[in-house]
Amino acid sequence: MPKFATVAAYAPPGVGMLAVGVVAEVFARRGGDLPRFEFTLCGDRPGPVPTDVGVPVAVEHGPERLAEADLVLVLPWAGFRDPVPGPVLDALTTAHARGAVLGAHCVGVFALARTGLLAGRRATTHWRFAELLAGRHPDVTVQAEALYVDEGDIVTGAGAAAGFDLCLHLLRREFGAAVANAIARDLVLPPHRDGGQAQYLVAPVAEDCQDERLADVLAWAREHLDRPLPVAELAGRALMSRRSFARRFTAATGSTPHAWLLNQRLGRAEELLETTDLPIEEVARRVGYGSAAVLREQFVRRRGVPPRAYRSAFSRTVRSG
């Protein structure tokens, strides 16, 4: 069963308006077969909360609601260097002790660190503040370049738009790829970025004809995952040498071609396992693996369960147009 149906986000004074929008959009009520979340925005106390752009947001609940939710998210705010109110820290620790999943991205991670719940764990934050987080909390292993870090009951993410990646990752983890991808499509977002991908990219958008060719090759590769797709072939399609292609690829995506293809193949396999009754052997063929045994090996290594178990866990087929 999914771990969360009620979602509460903590919005302190000076909260980032973008962060409020991220969580409100991802966990908004939707129709069809998609899960329905009870989303609540909480503050230090009920009432208007100023944001980083000067426009207040209305908050109906104080920190007590945080302690009751299945998923608790701490949003980034301008005063993250200041002390966090005791009732908020108490609510976070109470929620965690009760079995809630806690999440934070950007400088919201500093509040989680103040609870002591990150001690002995890995975490990430906005790369600009990674050194500060590590200095203030030496018992936390800060992974400065990670997009998000999943520690099971606590998930942390990088800055700004990485809040989308963190939330979509949680949806994918608990509800499956089809749900996460459907919500991502609704928000016109990339369906999945691996947590180990770099936070900041040298060339995140096309700057010249080479980047445009690379974007075309990536789109083509996604449509032909049933093929071997060696790097030499992809480089040739991009009209680049293998070395130039690999360098350009990593700068544009934050990943190596091999790692990117692996994530694409497994992501597509997840969708096929959830939304079709295709035999495992056929799923393997459609995502470019020579046999069901090879798919099983990669699936267990990267996802922790075999394909059949994944299909059984996410048998609530979700179809979206």
N, C-alpha and C positions, 0 to 999 in steps of 0.2 A: 504493500500500500504506500502511496506517496506520503512523504513526511510532513508536508505542510498544506494547509487549506486557508489558514488565517495568516496574514502578513502584516507586520507592523514596522513602520520606518520611523526612526528618531530624527527629528528636524530641530536642531538647536538654533539659537539666534545667529543670523548670518549664514544660514544654510545655503548651499549652492542651488540656485533655481534649476539648473540643468539636472542636478541629481534628483530633485523632487520630480521633475518631469519624467526622468528615466524610470523610476520605480512605479510611478503612477500609471505610465503607459504600459509597461510590461505586465503588471498585475491588474490591469483594468478588466472589468467584466466583459466577456465576449460570448457570442452565441454559439450555436452548433454543438459539436462534441468536445470543444475545448474546456479545460477545467475552469471553474469559477472560483475566484479568490475573494476572500473578505479582506480588503485592504484598508489599513488605518494609518493616518499620519499622526504622530505623537510629538509632543514638545515637553519642555520642562514643566509646563502647566497649560491648560486650555486657553485659547485666545489667539490673536494674530501674532505671527512670528516673522520678523524681518528677514529678508533674504539678501544674498550678496549683490543683487541688482537694485535693492531698495524697495522692491514691491513685496508687501507682506503676503503670507499664505495663512489661511485659516486652519487652525489646529483645534480639534474638539476634545482631545484626550491628553492626559499627562503620562508620565512614565509607567504608571501602573498597568496600562494596556500592553506595554512592551513585555512585561512578565508573563502575559497570558497567551501570546501569539506562538504559532508553530515555527514561523520564520521571522527573525528580527534583523532588520537592516539598519546600520548606523550610517547616516549620510554625512558627507564632508561639509565643513563649515569654516568660516573665516577665523574663528577664535580657537582653532584646534590646539594651540599651544597653551591655552588656559586650562585650569582645572575643570573636570567634568563634575556636575552636581552629584552628590552622594546618592540620591534616590534613583538617578539614571543608572549609575554603576551597579547599584543593588538590583535593579530590575533586569539588567543584562545578565548578571550572575545567576539570578533566580530562574530566568528563562533557560539559561544553559543547563542548570542543574535539573530542570524539569524535562530536558530532552529536546529543547528547541534548537534549530539550526541558526547560528549567528553569522552575519555577513557584513562586510564594510568594504568600501573602496575609497581610493584617494586618501585624503587626510582623515577620513572617518575611522581609518584603522587605528589612529592614535587613541581614540576612546576605548576601543577593544583592548589595546595594549595596557591601558590604565587599569583594567579589571584584573589583570594578571592571568587571564585565560590563554594568552598567547605564549606564555613562558614555556620554553622547550619546544616550540613549534616553529614552522616556517610561515612566513607572511610576506606580502608585498604591499606597496603603496605607490603613490606618484613618484616617479624616479627622482624628481627634484628634492624630495623630502626623505628618501630612503636612508641617507646617511644620518639625518637627524633622528629618525625612528630607531636606527641601530644604536646610536649613541645614548638615547634616553632609555632604551630597553635592550641591554646587551644580552638578556636571556632569550631574545627572539632572533631567529635566523632570518634575516631580511634578504629576500631574493629580489634585488633591485630592478632587474630587467623583465621579470615575469609579468605577463598580462593579468593573470590571476593565479592564486595558489589554493588548492582544495585540501583541507585537513580533515575532511569528513564533517564534523559538527561545526566547524568554523571555516569560512571561505573569505579570503581577502582579495581585493582587486586593485588595479592601478588607477590612474587618474582619469577624470572627466568621463569620456565616452566609454571607457572600460567598464563602467557600471552596467552598460548593456551586456557586455560579454559575461560579466559575473552572473547577472540575472538569467541570461539565456543558458549558461552552463548549469545553473541550479535546476532550471526547468528540464533540460536535457537529462540531467542525472536522475531526477526523481520521476519525471513523467515520460521520458523517452524522446527520441529525435524528432518524431513526427509532430509532437506538440510544440517543441522548441522551434522547429523550422516553420510551422504554421504561424506562430506568433511573430517570428522574425520577418516573415513575408508580409504580415499585416503592418509591421512597422517599417518595412522597406530597409531591412538590415541584413548584413551577411549572416547566414544561419549559424555559423560556428567558427570561432578562432581558438586555436589550441592555447591552453594556459601557459605553455612554455614559450610561446611566441614573444618576440621582443615588444616592449611597450612602444618604442618610438622607431620609426622607419626613416631611412635616408631619403627614399623617394616614394612616399605613400600614394601619390597620384602621378599620372602620366605627365612627364615634363618634355618629352620629345618623341620622335617617331619610334625609337627603340622601346620606350615604355608602352606605347600604344600597341606595338607588335606583341610585347610580352602579355599585355592584357588579353589580346585576341587568342594567344596560345593557351592561356589559363582557361579561358572560356571553352576553347576547343577540347582541352584535356578533360574538363568536367563532363563533356558529352561523350567521351570515348574511354571511360574508365575500364571497359571490358578489354582494352588493348594493353600490351606490355608497357608502352610509353617510356622508353629509355630516355635519359637526359639528352643523349646525342640527337634523337629525333626532335625533341622539343626545342633544343637549341637551333637545329636546322630550320624549323618552322618559324623561329623568331629571327632568322638570318643573323645569328651570332655564333661565335665560337663557344665551345662548351665552357671554357673558363669565364668568358664575358657573360654568358647566360647565367651561370651559377652565381656570379657576383651581383648581377642585376636582379636576379630572382630574390636573393636574400635581402637586398636593399629594399625591394618593393614589397615583400611579403613578411619579412622577419623570420623566414623559415628556409630550410634547404629544400630543393626540389623533391628529394626522397621523402622527407618528413611531410611535406605538403601533400604529396600523392597518397601517402599512407593514410593521412587524416581524411582525405577526400574519399578514398575507397571504403574506409571503415564507416564514415558518416553515411555514405550511400547504402552500405550494407545494413546499417541500423534501420534506415527508412524502409528498405525492402522487407526486412524481417518483421517490422511493425505493421506495414500496410498491405502486404501481399501474403498469399499462401504458397509462394514459390518454394520448392525444395531447397534445402541448404546448398546442395551442389549447384543449382541454377543461380542462386544468389551469389555464390562464389564466382561463377563464370561471369556474371554481369558486372562485377566490380574488379575483375582482372586477376583473380586467383585461379590457379590451375586445378584446384580441387577443394572439396569441403574441408579436408584436413588442414590445408594451408590457411584457409580463412579462420578455422577454429584456433589454430596456433596464434595467429595475429590478434584475433579477437580476445582470447584469454589473456595474452600478454598486455594488451593495451586497455582493455575494458574490464578485465578481471573475472569475466564469466564467459562460457561458451555460447555460440550463437543460439542454440536451442533454448538455453536458460534465459537469454535476453528476450527472445520472442515470447516465452511464457510469461516473463515479468511484465512485459508491455503489450499484452494481448488485446488491450482496449484500442482497437484500430481507429485511428483518427485520419480522416481524409479531408483535405481542404483544396479548394480550387485556386 
